[in-house]
Amino acid sequence: MPENIDLLNNSIDYLRGYLDGFVYPRSDQTKGIRVPDFEKPAPTGKKRISLPEPSTVRIANNDIFTCINKRRSHRVFSDSEITVEELSFLLWATQGVKSHADDMRHQHHAVRRTVPSAGSRHPFETYVAINHVAGLEKGIYRYLASKHCLVSESNPDDLSDKISAGALGQCFCGAAPVFFLWSVIPYRTIWRYGLPMSIKAITLDAGHIGQNLHLACEALDLGTCMIGAYSQSAMDELFGLDGKDEFAFYMAPVGRIKA
């Protein structure tokens, strides 16, 4: 019998659907509380970098069967840089905004993106640590999906080493040309669904992002590997997250596959 059996059972309950006999509290949406912003605002005074239109990228594999069949995790990358067009396509494929709600009657559907999300709440923000991307300086950037651009966040010393350390010694994370990190702002989903249902919904949403990244990488002949093992405090600090309202949740290195 595992220790802390009550903790184990309570944790597993998050994976189940609505539980019989459990009284679910009203969500903030049903209370009439204002919908949270769908995206963190761009900080004033920080550099914005426009990205090419996603459709301008060269697609190597445009057959969906081939992309699904070839999908696998890659942890060894070449030293070759990736292009800014490729980065633009990967950002769009994982969190790109396709449309905005046209009226406030559908305020909980503020945006429609390239991936599904429970209640269209999309609780994630995308950060990228740039190491070898043509035309971009090394550093940490945030993807401003509404404008399809990058916002410069910081340029820490020894960025590659800090990423590898934050990924618990998985050195291929720091060595990759670009490292994706998705932070989560849980309240975006909690506002609509409350607790505990939002926990399951957020976890499912992350999986949609990961699969889209894998398929997009296969389309470009790039490799990736989804990462769920990391130091929470180290990654929150490195990417400038408060660790409470917003914290690191999911990540992936991307690069050219080394034979």
Number of C-alpha atoms within 10 A of each C-alpha: 4 6 7 8 10 10 10 11 10 10 11 10 15 18 15 10 9 13 11 6 6 7 8 13 10 13 16 16 16 11 9 8 11 11 17 17 13 19 18 14 9 16 11 7 7 11 13 19 15 13 17 16 12 19 11 11 17 13 16 12 16 13 11 12 9 13 19 14 10 14 17 14 11 19 21 21 21 13 14 15 15 20 15 18 18 22 22 23 24 23 25 24 21 23 26 23 18 13 13 14 13 11 9 9 8 11 15 21 19 21 20 18 21 17 22 18 19 16 13 20 29 26 24 27 22 21 24 24 26 23 21 20 20 16 9 12 12 19 18 25 23 23 26 24 19 17 12 20 18 23 19 22 20 16 16 13 9 9 19 24 15 19 25 17 18 23 22 14 15 16 18 21 31 24 24 29 26 26 23 26 23 21 23 24 23 19 19 24 27 21 22 23 23 19 16 15 20 20 16 16 20 23 14 15 19 22 15 15 21 20 16 18 26 27 26 26 26 25 22 19 16 20 27 30 20 20 17 12 14 20 14 14 14 17 22 19 14 17 23 15 16 12 16 11 11 18 23 30 22 22 23 22 25 28 29 21 16 13 6
